[in-house]
Amino acid sequence: MVDLLVILTVFGVVFLAELPDKTALASLVLGSRYRPLHVFVGTAAAFLVHVVIAIAAGSLLTLLPGRVLHAVVGALFLMGAILLLRGRHGEEEEEDEQLELKGDKPATFRRVAGMSFGVILVAEFGDLTQIVTANLAAKYHDPISVGIGATLGLWAVAGLAIVGGRGLLKVVPLTVVTRVAAAIMGVLAVFSIVEAIRG
């Protein structure tokens, strides 16, 4: 059974955390250079791999005693909020140079999807949203619901970035998105720490 509330909560947290991320910016750049569908297929596949890895890591965290688990989850959420507010997402300039197909090769589906998969796979390892997804899997003890919510959240950001990211950022400033995501993670950190203290 899947829990719709968990799916929606995870979707919202992951969506907001991913919006200001370098992988969203990489998707935006790729989508502006190549066919959006080709880019989305590669990006979506890479995000799915990352969600599976994060869910596995989160499931390992659940082996910790309850109080320790809540403390670890709270600390990780707090770290995520701090990282968002400190702005560790300014690496898009160096990524931009790596988003070209080598040589005169035509931009076929396989090449564009493969390049998109590789760029996102490498960029997302150890990333904030991967840590958040592992955290949420440990918090809710519901890997399927968390996996669905996280995957849909990442795919939604990728789709927005590929199709209309530049337009979206004109309407909603990146600083607003970052602060909202950090606030949500801060609230989740407080709840987890309170649970750890209560035991």
KEKE-855319 format. One line per field, with one value per residue: x, y, z of N, C-alpha, C in turn; residue in one letter; residue number from 1. Coordinates in Angstrom, 1 decimal, m for minus. Layout:
N
n_xx = c(X;...);
n_yy = c(Y;...);
n_zz = c(Z;...);
ca_xx = c(X;...);
ca_yy = c(Y;...);
ca_zz = c(Z;...);
c_xx = c(X;...);
c_yy = c(Y;...);
c_zz = c(Z;...);
res = c(A;...);
n = c(NUM;...);
This chain:
199
n_xx = c(0.8;0.5;1.1;m0.7;m0.4;2.3;3.5;2.8;3.9;6.7;7.1;6.7;8.8;11.1;10.8;10.9;13.5;15.0;14.6;16.4;18.8;21.9;21.6;19.1;19.6;21.4;19.7;18.1;19.9;20.6;18.1;17.6;19.4;19.1;16.7;13.9;12.4;14.3;16.3;14.8;14.2;16.8;17.5;15.4;15.8;18.3;17.7;15.9;17.6;19.1;17.2;16.6;19.1;19.2;16.9;17.6;19.8;18.4;16.8;18.7;19.4;17.2;17.8;19.0;18.7;15.6;15.7;18.2;18.0;16.1;17.5;19.7;18.3;17.1;19.4;20.5;18.4;18.6;21.2;20.7;19.0;20.7;22.7;21.2;20.6;23.1;23.8;25.0;24.9;26.1;27.5;27.0;28.2;30.7;29.6;28.3;30.1;30.5;28.4;28.1;27.9;30.6;32.8;31.6;29.3;26.0;23.0;21.5;18.7;19.7;22.3;21.9;20.1;21.8;24.0;22.6;21.8;24.3;25.4;23.5;23.5;26.2;26.3;24.4;25.2;25.5;24.2;22.1;19.3;19.4;20.3;18.3;16.1;17.0;16.9;14.1;13.1;14.1;12.7;9.9;9.7;8.7;9.4;8.4;6.3;7.9;9.8;8.2;7.2;9.6;10.7;8.7;8.8;11.5;11.3;9.4;10.6;12.7;11.3;10.0;12.3;13.5;11.6;10.5;12.1;13.6;11.6;10.1;11.8;11.8;9.4;9.2;11.5;14.7;15.8;13.6;12.4;14.5;14.6;12.1;12.3;14.4;13.2;11.2;12.7;14.0;11.8;11.1;13.5;13.3;11.0;12.0;14.1;12.8;11.3;13.4;14.3;12.1;12.0);
n_yy = c(m1.2;2.2;5.5;8.3;10.8;10.8;10.6;13.1;14.9;14.2;14.7;17.5;18.5;17.5;18.6;21.4;21.5;20.7;22.6;25.0;23.7;22.5;20.5;20.9;23.2;22.3;20.6;22.5;23.9;21.8;21.2;23.5;23.3;20.8;18.3;18.4;16.1;14.0;14.8;14.8;12.0;10.8;12.3;11.7;9.0;8.9;10.3;8.4;6.3;7.5;7.9;5.3;4.5;6.4;5.6;3.1;3.8;5.2;3.2;1.7;3.5;3.2;1.1;2.0;2.7;4.1;6.7;7.6;7.5;9.5;11.8;11.8;12.1;14.6;16.2;15.9;17.1;19.7;20.3;20.3;22.5;24.5;24.3;25.0;27.7;28.8;28.7;26.7;26.2;27.2;26.3;26.2;27.4;26.0;23.5;24.1;24.1;21.4;20.3;19.7;17.7;15.6;16.4;16.3;14.9;13.8;14.9;12.5;10.6;8.6;9.5;12.1;11.5;9.7;11.4;13.2;11.6;10.8;13.3;14.2;12.0;12.0;14.6;14.5;12.8;12.4;14.7;17.3;16.7;14.0;13.2;14.3;12.7;10.1;10.7;11.2;8.6;7.2;8.5;8.1;5.4;4.1;3.0;2.8;4.7;7.0;6.8;7.0;9.7;11.2;10.6;11.6;14.3;15.0;14.5;16.3;18.8;18.5;18.4;20.9;22.5;21.8;22.4;25.0;26.5;28.9;30.9;30.4;31.1;33.8;34.6;33.5;34.3;32.8;33.0;33.1;30.6;29.0;29.9;29.1;26.3;25.8;26.6;24.7;22.4;23.1;23.1;20.3;19.3;20.3;19.0;16.3;16.4;17.0;14.7;12.9;13.8;13.3;10.6);
n_zz = c(0.0;m0.8;0.6;0.2;1.4;2.3;m0.2;m1.3;0.5;0.3;m2.4;m2.5;m0.8;m2.0;m4.6;m4.1;m3.0;m5.2;m7.2;m7.0;m7.7;m9.1;m10.9;m12.0;m13.3;m15.2;m16.6;m17.7;m19.4;m21.2;m22.2;m23.7;m25.8;m27.1;m28.3;m26.3;m25.4;m25.7;m23.9;m21.6;m21.2;m20.7;m18.4;m16.6;m16.3;m15.0;m12.6;m11.5;m10.9;m8.9;m6.9;m6.2;m5.1;m2.9;m1.4;m0.7;1.0;2.9;4.0;5.3;7.3;9.0;10.5;12.8;16.3;17.5;18.8;18.1;15.4;14.8;15.7;13.9;11.5;11.9;12.2;9.6;8.0;9.0;8.2;5.4;5.1;5.9;3.9;1.7;2.2;2.3;m0.3;m2.1;m4.8;m7.1;m9.3;m12.0;m14.1;m14.7;m15.3;m17.6;m19.7;m20.1;m21.5;m24.2;m27.2;m28.2;m30.9;m34.4;m34.1;m34.8;m33.1;m32.0;m30.7;m28.9;m28.3;m27.2;m25.0;m23.6;m23.0;m21.4;m19.3;m18.2;m17.4;m15.4;m13.7;m12.7;m11.6;m9.6;m7.6;m4.1;m3.7;m2.4;m2.7;m2.9;m0.4;1.1;0.2;1.1;3.8;4.2;3.5;5.7;7.7;7.3;7.0;4.7;1.9;m0.7;m1.1;m0.5;m2.5;m4.8;m4.5;m4.4;m6.9;m8.7;m7.9;m8.6;m11.4;m12.1;m11.7;m13.5;m15.9;m15.9;m16.0;m18.4;m20.3;m19.7;m18.0;m17.9;m18.2;m15.9;m13.8;m14.2;m13.2;m10.5;m8.2;m7.7;m5.2;m3.5;m3.9;m2.8;m0.1;0.8;0.5;2.3;4.7;5.0;5.3;7.6;9.5;9.3;10.4;13.1;14.0;13.9;15.7;18.1;18.3;18.7;21.2;22.9;22.7);
ca_xx = c(0.0;1.2;0.5;m0.8;0.1;3.7;3.9;2.7;4.9;8.0;7.1;6.8;10.1;12.1;10.6;11.5;14.9;15.7;14.5;17.6;19.9;22.7;21.1;18.0;20.2;22.0;18.6;17.6;20.8;20.5;16.8;17.7;20.3;18.7;15.3;13.5;12.0;15.5;16.9;14.0;14.4;18.0;17.5;14.5;16.5;19.4;17.0;15.4;18.8;19.5;16.2;16.8;20.2;18.8;15.9;18.4;20.6;17.5;16.4;19.8;19.3;16.1;18.3;19.5;17.7;14.6;16.1;19.4;17.5;15.5;18.6;20.4;17.4;17.0;20.7;20.6;17.5;19.2;22.3;20.2;18.5;21.9;23.3;20.4;20.7;24.4;23.9;26.0;24.4;26.6;28.5;26.4;29.1;31.6;28.9;27.8;31.1;30.5;27.1;28.2;28.3;31.9;33.0;30.5;28.3;24.6;22.3;20.5;18.1;20.6;23.5;21.4;19.6;22.9;24.7;21.8;21.8;25.6;25.6;22.7;24.0;27.4;26.0;23.4;25.7;25.8;23.6;21.2;18.1;19.6;20.4;16.9;15.4;17.4;16.3;12.6;12.9;14.3;11.7;8.6;9.7;7.8;10.3;7.6;5.7;8.9;10.4;7.3;7.1;10.9;10.9;7.8;9.3;12.6;10.9;8.6;11.6;13.4;10.4;9.9;13.6;13.8;10.6;10.2;12.8;14.0;10.4;9.7;12.7;11.4;8.1;9.5;12.9;15.4;16.0;12.3;12.4;15.6;14.3;10.9;12.8;15.2;12.3;10.5;13.7;14.2;10.7;11.3;14.6;12.8;10.1;12.8;14.9;11.8;11.0;14.6;14.4;11.0;12.4);
ca_yy = c(0.0;3.5;6.5;9.5;12.0;10.7;10.9;14.5;15.6;14.0;15.4;19.0;18.8;17.2;19.5;22.7;21.4;20.5;23.8;25.8;22.8;22.6;19.5;21.6;24.2;21.5;20.2;23.7;24.1;20.7;21.4;24.6;22.9;19.6;18.0;18.3;14.7;13.2;15.2;14.3;10.6;10.6;12.9;10.9;7.7;9.2;10.6;7.2;5.6;8.2;7.7;3.9;4.6;7.1;4.8;2.0;4.4;5.6;2.0;1.3;4.3;2.7;0.0;2.6;2.8;5.2;8.0;8.0;7.8;10.9;12.8;11.8;12.7;16.0;16.8;16.0;18.1;21.0;20.5;20.6;23.8;25.4;24.3;25.8;29.1;29.2;28.8;25.8;25.7;28.1;25.6;26.0;27.9;25.0;22.5;24.5;23.7;20.0;19.8;19.6;16.4;15.7;16.4;16.7;13.8;14.3;14.8;11.5;10.3;7.8;10.3;13.1;10.8;9.2;12.5;13.8;10.6;10.9;14.6;14.2;10.9;12.5;15.8;14.3;12.0;13.0;16.0;17.6;16.0;12.6;13.2;14.5;11.5;9.1;11.1;11.0;7.2;6.8;9.1;7.6;3.9;3.7;3.3;2.9;6.1;8.0;6.7;7.6;11.1;11.8;10.5;12.5;15.6;15.3;14.5;17.6;19.9;18.3;18.8;22.4;23.1;21.5;23.0;26.4;26.9;30.4;31.6;30.2;31.9;35.2;34.8;33.2;34.4;31.7;33.2;32.8;29.1;28.5;30.2;28.2;24.9;25.8;26.7;23.4;21.5;23.5;22.6;18.9;19.1;20.6;17.8;15.1;16.6;16.9;13.2;12.3;14.2;12.7;9.2);
ca_zz = c(0.0;m0.8;1.4;m0.6;2.2;2.3;m1.5;m1.6;1.3;m0.3;m3.7;m2.2;m0.2;m3.1;m5.7;m3.7;m2.8;m6.5;m8.1;m7.2;m7.7;m10.3;m11.9;m12.6;m14.3;m16.2;m17.4;m18.4;m20.5;m22.1;m22.9;m24.6;m26.9;m27.7;m28.3;m24.9;m25.0;m25.6;m22.7;m20.4;m21.0;m20.0;m17.1;m15.8;m15.9;m14.0;m11.3;m11.0;m10.3;m7.6;m5.9;m5.7;m4.2;m1.7;m0.7;0.0;2.1;4.0;4.6;6.2;8.5;9.8;11.4;14.0;17.4;17.3;19.2;17.3;14.0;14.8;15.8;12.6;10.4;12.2;11.8;8.1;7.5;9.4;7.3;4.1;5.2;5.9;2.6;0.7;2.5;2.0;m1.7;m2.7;m6.1;m8.0;m10.1;m13.3;m15.2;m15.1;m15.9;m18.9;m20.7;m20.3;m22.0;m25.6;m27.7;m28.8;m32.4;m35.2;m34.1;m34.8;m31.8;m32.1;m29.4;m28.0;m27.8;m26.3;m23.8;m22.9;m22.4;m20.3;m18.2;m17.6;m16.7;m14.2;m12.8;m12.0;m10.8;m8.5;m6.5;m2.9;m3.8;m1.3;m2.8;m2.6;1.1;1.6;m0.1;2.1;5.1;4.2;3.6;7.1;8.6;7.1;6.9;3.6;0.8;m2.0;m1.1;m0.6;m3.8;m5.8;m4.3;m4.8;m8.3;m9.3;m7.6;m9.5;m12.8;m12.4;m11.8;m14.8;m17.0;m15.9;m16.4;m19.8;m21.1;m19.5;m16.8;m17.9;m18.0;m14.5;m12.9;m14.3;m12.4;m9.1;m8.0;m7.2;m3.7;m2.8;m3.9;m1.9;1.2;1.1;0.7;3.5;5.8;5.1;5.9;9.0;10.2;9.4;11.4;14.4;14.3;14.1;16.9;19.1;18.5;19.3;22.6;23.5;22.7);
c_xx = c(0.9;0.4;0.5;m0.2;1.6;4.2;3.9;3.7;6.3;8.1;7.4;8.2;11.2;12.0;11.2;13.0;15.7;15.7;15.8;18.9;20.6;22.2;19.9;18.5;20.8;20.9;18.1;18.5;20.7;19.2;16.8;18.6;19.8;17.2;14.9;13.1;13.3;16.2;16.2;14.2;15.7;18.1;16.6;15.1;17.5;18.8;16.5;16.5;19.1;18.5;16.3;17.9;19.9;17.8;16.7;19.2;19.6;17.0;17.5;19.8;18.3;16.6;18.9;18.4;16.9;15.1;17.3;19.0;16.9;16.5;19.4;19.6;17.3;18.3;20.9;19.7;18.1;20.3;21.8;19.7;19.6;22.6;22.5;20.6;22.1;24.7;25.0;25.6;24.9;27.6;28.1;27.4;30.1;30.9;28.5;28.8;31.1;29.3;27.0;28.5;29.7;31.9;31.8;29.4;26.9;23.9;21.2;19.9;19.0;21.7;23.0;20.9;20.8;23.7;23.9;21.8;23.2;25.8;24.8;23.2;25.2;27.1;25.2;24.0;26.1;25.2;22.5;19.9;18.2;19.7;19.0;16.0;15.7;16.8;14.8;12.3;13.1;13.2;10.4;8.5;8.7;8.5;9.5;7.0;6.8;9.6;9.5;7.3;8.4;11.1;10.0;8.3;10.5;12.2;10.1;9.6;12.3;12.6;10.2;11.2;13.8;12.8;10.5;10.9;13.2;12.8;9.9;10.5;12.4;10.2;8.4;11.0;13.5;15.6;14.8;12.2;13.3;15.2;13.1;11.4;13.6;14.3;11.6;11.5;14.0;13.1;10.8;12.4;14.1;11.9;11.0;13.6;14.0;11.5;12.2;14.7;13.3;11.3;11.2);
c_yy = c(1.3;4.5;7.8;10.7;12.0;11.1;12.4;15.3;15.5;14.8;16.9;19.3;18.6;18.3;20.9;22.6;21.3;21.7;24.6;25.0;22.9;21.6;20.1;22.6;23.4;21.0;21.3;24.0;23.1;20.8;22.5;24.3;21.7;19.3;17.7;16.8;13.8;13.5;14.7;12.8;10.2;11.1;12.1;9.6;7.9;9.5;9.3;6.4;6.2;8.0;6.3;3.9;5.3;6.3;3.7;2.6;4.7;4.3;1.5;2.2;3.9;1.6;0.6;2.6;4.1;6.5;8.5;8.3;9.1;12.0;12.9;12.5;14.2;16.8;16.9;17.0;19.5;21.3;20.9;22.0;24.8;25.5;25.1;27.3;29.6;29.3;28.0;25.3;26.6;27.6;25.5;26.4;26.8;23.8;22.8;24.1;22.2;19.4;19.8;18.2;16.6;15.6;16.8;15.7;14.4;14.0;13.8;11.3;9.6;8.6;11.4;12.6;10.3;10.2;13.1;12.9;10.7;12.1;14.6;13.2;11.4;13.6;15.6;13.5;12.8;14.4;16.1;16.8;14.5;12.3;13.3;13.3;10.3;9.4;10.8;9.5;6.7;7.3;8.4;6.1;3.4;4.0;3.4;4.3;7.2;8.0;7.3;9.1;11.8;11.7;11.5;14.0;16.0;15.4;15.8;18.7;19.8;18.8;20.3;23.0;23.0;22.3;24.5;27.0;28.4;31.2;31.6;31.1;33.4;35.6;34.6;33.3;33.2;31.8;32.8;31.3;28.5;28.7;29.3;26.8;24.8;25.8;25.4;22.4;21.8;23.0;21.1;18.5;19.3;19.4;16.6;15.2;16.5;15.4;12.5;12.6;13.4;11.2;8.4);
c_zz = c(0.0;0.0;0.6;0.1;2.2;0.9;m1.8;m0.7;0.7;m1.6;m3.4;m1.7;m1.3;m4.2;m5.3;m3.6;m4.2;m7.4;m8.2;m7.4;m9.1;m11.4;m12.6;m13.7;m15.4;m17.2;m18.3;m19.6;m21.6;m22.9;m23.9;m25.8;m27.7;m27.6;m26.8;m24.5;m24.8;m24.3;m21.5;m20.1;m20.3;m18.6;m16.1;m15.4;m14.9;m12.6;m10.7;m10.3;m9.0;m6.6;m5.3;m4.7;m2.8;m0.8;0.0;1.2;3.3;4.7;5.6;7.5;9.5;10.8;12.7;15.0;17.1;17.6;18.4;15.9;13.9;14.9;14.5;11.5;10.7;11.9;10.3;7.5;7.8;8.5;5.9;4.1;5.2;4.6;1.6;1.0;2.2;0.5;m2.3;m4.1;m7.2;m9.0;m11.6;m14.4;m15.7;m15.7;m17.3;m20.0;m21.0;m21.0;m23.5;m26.0;m28.4;m30.3;m33.1;m35.2;m34.1;m33.5;m31.9;m30.7;m28.4;m27.5;m26.8;m25.0;m23.0;m22.3;m21.2;m19.1;m17.5;m16.9;m15.4;m13.2;m12.0;m11.1;m9.6;m7.4;m5.3;m2.8;m2.7;m1.5;m2.6;m1.1;1.7;1.4;0.9;3.5;5.2;4.2;5.0;8.0;8.5;7.1;5.8;2.3;m0.5;m2.1;m1.3;m2.0;m4.9;m5.7;m4.8;m6.3;m9.1;m9.1;m8.5;m11.0;m13.1;m12.5;m13.1;m15.9;m17.1;m16.4;m17.9;m20.7;m20.9;m18.3;m16.8;m17.6;m16.5;m13.6;m13.1;m13.4;m10.9;m9.0;m7.3;m5.7;m3.0;m2.7;m2.9;m0.5;1.7;1.4;2.0;4.7;6.0;5.7;7.3;9.9;10.4;10.4;12.8;14.9;14.7;15.4;18.1;19.4;19.1;20.8;23.4;23.7;22.1);
res = c(M;V;D;L;L;V;I;L;T;V;F;G;V;V;F;L;A;E;L;P;D;K;T;A;L;A;S;L;V;L;G;S;R;Y;R;P;L;H;V;F;V;G;T;A;A;A;F;L;V;H;V;V;I;A;I;A;A;G;S;L;L;T;L;L;P;G;R;V;L;H;A;V;V;G;A;L;F;L;M;G;A;I;L;L;L;R;G;R;H;G;E;E;E;E;E;D;E;Q;L;E;L;K;G;D;K;P;A;T;F;R;R;V;A;G;M;S;F;G;V;I;L;V;A;E;F;G;D;L;T;Q;I;V;T;A;N;L;A;A;K;Y;H;D;P;I;S;V;G;I;G;A;T;L;G;L;W;A;V;A;G;L;A;I;V;G;G;R;G;L;L;K;V;V;P;L;T;V;V;T;R;V;A;A;A;I;M;G;V;L;A;V;F;S;I;V;E;A;I;R;G);
n = c(1;2;3;4;5;6;7;8;9;10;11;12;13;14;15;16;17;18;19;20;21;22;23;24;25;26;27;28;29;30;31;32;33;34;35;36;37;38;39;40;41;42;43;44;45;46;47;48;49;50;51;52;53;54;55;56;57;58;59;60;61;62;63;64;65;66;67;68;69;70;71;72;73;74;75;76;77;78;79;80;81;82;83;84;85;86;87;88;89;90;91;92;93;94;95;96;97;98;99;100;101;102;103;104;105;106;107;108;109;110;111;112;113;114;115;116;117;118;119;120;121;122;123;124;125;126;127;128;129;130;131;132;133;134;135;136;137;138;139;140;141;142;143;144;145;146;147;148;149;150;151;152;153;154;155;156;157;158;159;160;161;162;163;164;165;166;167;168;169;170;171;172;173;174;175;176;177;178;179;180;181;182;183;184;185;186;187;188;189;190;191;192;193;194;195;196;197;198;199);
